[in-house]
Amino acid sequence: YNYLDPKQFNDAVEYTVGTYEDVTGGIFHKLTGALTSNRQQILSADINTLPDGVVLDRFHVDDQDFAGEPPSSRIDDICDALKAAITADAGKPPVFRKVWQQQRDKAKSAAVQHLPTRVTIDNSTADRYTIVAVFAYDKMGLLYAISRTLYEVGLSVSTAKIGTHLDQVVDVFYVTDAKHGTKITDEQWLNHIRTRLLAAIEELES
């Protein structure tokens, strides 16, 4: 982990997890679940799969239980939770507390809260990947819901770029068919992916 300059990153902590993609399925959503259930607000995330099967996941997070740099004991607990998420099969999804102990800017939230949720799928920009982009209002557990849904519909995430602007989240995933490593071209499957993502986000918001 790294503690980032609070002047630039608003007291964010950076966690980087390196593992092999064949260790377990759904690495990305398991890590996001571990962070969120431990009250780490994910500000941005970056996942990259290297040619030799090494997966590097990097998260910038804001610890909701501490102002400023968290103590070393807290850092150790989060690191242990991340390790356990990909080495132990808990058999059940993580539990998220419903309320952040954080005062949001209500004016900003009101301004972006009514932007519609959108899911776009692009097969023309990248040669090897289908690009799935999700635009949604930021809610606790959103990234976990999205990444788990991608895993459940049979996709493998090779690269992900996650960003939050005010309270609007823009999540971009480069995905392939988990079985064959190819782009998703079947229109019925593409529609199914879009429908499942929108349903997962709607369920979270309700």
Secondary structure in CASP SS format (residue, H / E / C, confidence):
PFRMAT SS
TARGET T0000
AUTHOR 0000-0000-0000
METHOD secondary structure of the structure
MODEL  1
Y C 1.00
N E 1.00
Y E 1.00
L C 1.00
D C 1.00
P H 1.00
K H 1.00
Q H 1.00
F H 1.00
N C 1.00
D C 1.00
A C 1.00
V E 1.00
E E 1.00
Y E 1.00
T E 1.00
V E 1.00
G E 1.00
T E 1.00
Y E 1.00
E C 1.00
D C 1.00
V C 1.00
T C 1.00
G C 1.00
G C 1.00
I H 1.00
F H 1.00
H H 1.00
K H 1.00
L H 1.00
T H 1.00
G H 1.00
A H 1.00
L H 1.00
T H 1.00
S H 1.00
N C 1.00
R C 1.00
Q E 1.00
Q E 1.00
I E 1.00
L E 1.00
S E 1.00
A E 1.00
D E 1.00
I E 1.00
N E 1.00
T E 1.00
L C 1.00
P C 1.00
D C 1.00
G C 1.00
V E 1.00
V E 1.00
L E 1.00
D E 1.00
R E 1.00
F E 1.00
H E 1.00
V E 1.00
D E 1.00
D E 1.00
Q C 1.00
D C 1.00
F C 1.00
A C 1.00
G C 1.00
E C 1.00
P C 1.00
P C 1.00
S H 1.00
S H 1.00
R H 1.00
I H 1.00
D H 1.00
D H 1.00
I H 1.00
C H 1.00
D H 1.00
A H 1.00
L H 1.00
K H 1.00
A H 1.00
A H 1.00
I H 1.00
T H 1.00
A C 1.00
D C 1.00
A C 1.00
G C 1.00
K C 1.00
P C 1.00
P C 1.00
V C 1.00
F C 1.00
R C 1.00
K C 1.00
V C 1.00
W C 1.00
Q C 1.00
Q C 1.00
Q C 1.00
R C 1.00
D C 1.00
K H 1.00
A H 1.00
K H 1.00
S H 1.00
A H 1.00
A H 1.00
V H 1.00
Q C 1.00
H C 1.00
L C 1.00
P C 1.00
T C 1.00
R E 1.00
V E 1.00
T E 1.00
I E 1.00
D E 1.00
N C 1.00
S C 1.00
T C 1.00
A C 1.00
D C 1.00
R C 1.00
Y C 1.00
T E 1.00
I E 1.00
V E 1.00
A E 1.00
V E 1.00
F E 1.00
A E 1.00
Y E 1.00
D C 1.00
K C 1.00
M C 1.00
G C 1.00
L H 1.00
L H 1.00
Y H 1.00
A H 1.00
I H 1.00
S H 1.00
R H 1.00
T H 1.00
L H 1.00
Y H 1.00
E H 1.00
V C 1.00
G C 1.00
L E 1.00
S E 1.00
V E 1.00
S E 1.00
T E 1.00
A E 1.00
K E 1.00
I E 1.00
G E 1.00
T E 1.00
H E 1.00
L C 1.00
D C 1.00
Q E 1.00
V E 1.00
V E 1.00
D E 1.00
V E 1.00
F E 1.00
Y E 1.00
V E 1.00
T E 1.00
D E 1.00
A C 1.00
K C 1.00
H C 1.00
G C 1.00
T C 1.00
K C 1.00
I C 1.00
T C 1.00
D C 1.00
E H 1.00
Q H 1.00
W H 1.00
L H 1.00
N H 1.00
H H 1.00
I H 1.00
R H 1.00
T H 1.00
R H 1.00
L H 1.00
L H 1.00
A H 1.00
A H 1.00
I H 1.00
E H 1.00
E H 1.00
L H 1.00
E H 1.00
S C 1.00
END
